[in-house]
Amino acid sequence: MATTKLTINSNGSVKVEGDFEIVDVQGNAYGLQGRTVVSLCRCGRSANKPFCDGSHKGHFEHDAKAFELPPKKV
């Protein structure tokens, strides 16, 4: 299985790269037209949700820095 990479961009979207499918809550797939890279909205301002359209510029701040989650609860 191919790797899917998600990059959390500072002050912006989540970039998704690789082999993936995006579906709605009913399981219907979005038509990605063969794209292997898309950006997903994190700010809620996009007119093209769930995809990013750049509307976050100047309205969304988040300094994306990786960190360790606490251990999984058993």
C-alpha positions, -999 to +999 in steps of 0.1 A: +000+000+000+014+034-009+021+060+017-002+090+022+015+121+037-004+148+054+015+181+060+000+206+085+009+240+071+015+269+094-013+295+090-030+274+064-043+241+050-036+204+054-017+192+023-025+156+014-002+137-009-001+101-022-027+075-027-059+085-010-097+088-013-118+116+004-154+107+012-183+126+028-201+114+059-223+091+038-193+075+022-196+092-012-163+099-028-153+134-039-143+135-076-106+143-074-100+140-112-068+120-108-052+144-083-025+129-060-021+162-041-049+184-026-051+209+003-079+207+028-093+237+046-086+241+083-099+276+089-136+272+078-135+302+054-131+283+021-160+286-004-148+252-017-149+232+015-135+207+023-108+220-001-087+251+006-092+281-017-067+304+001-094+323+021-074+318+053-047+343+043-046+370+070-075+354+090-060+322+104-029+317+126-015+284+138+022+277+140+023+240+130+049+222+151+050+184+155+047+170+191+041+137+208+006+127+218+001+111+252+000+073+253-031+057+240-057+048+267-062+011+271 
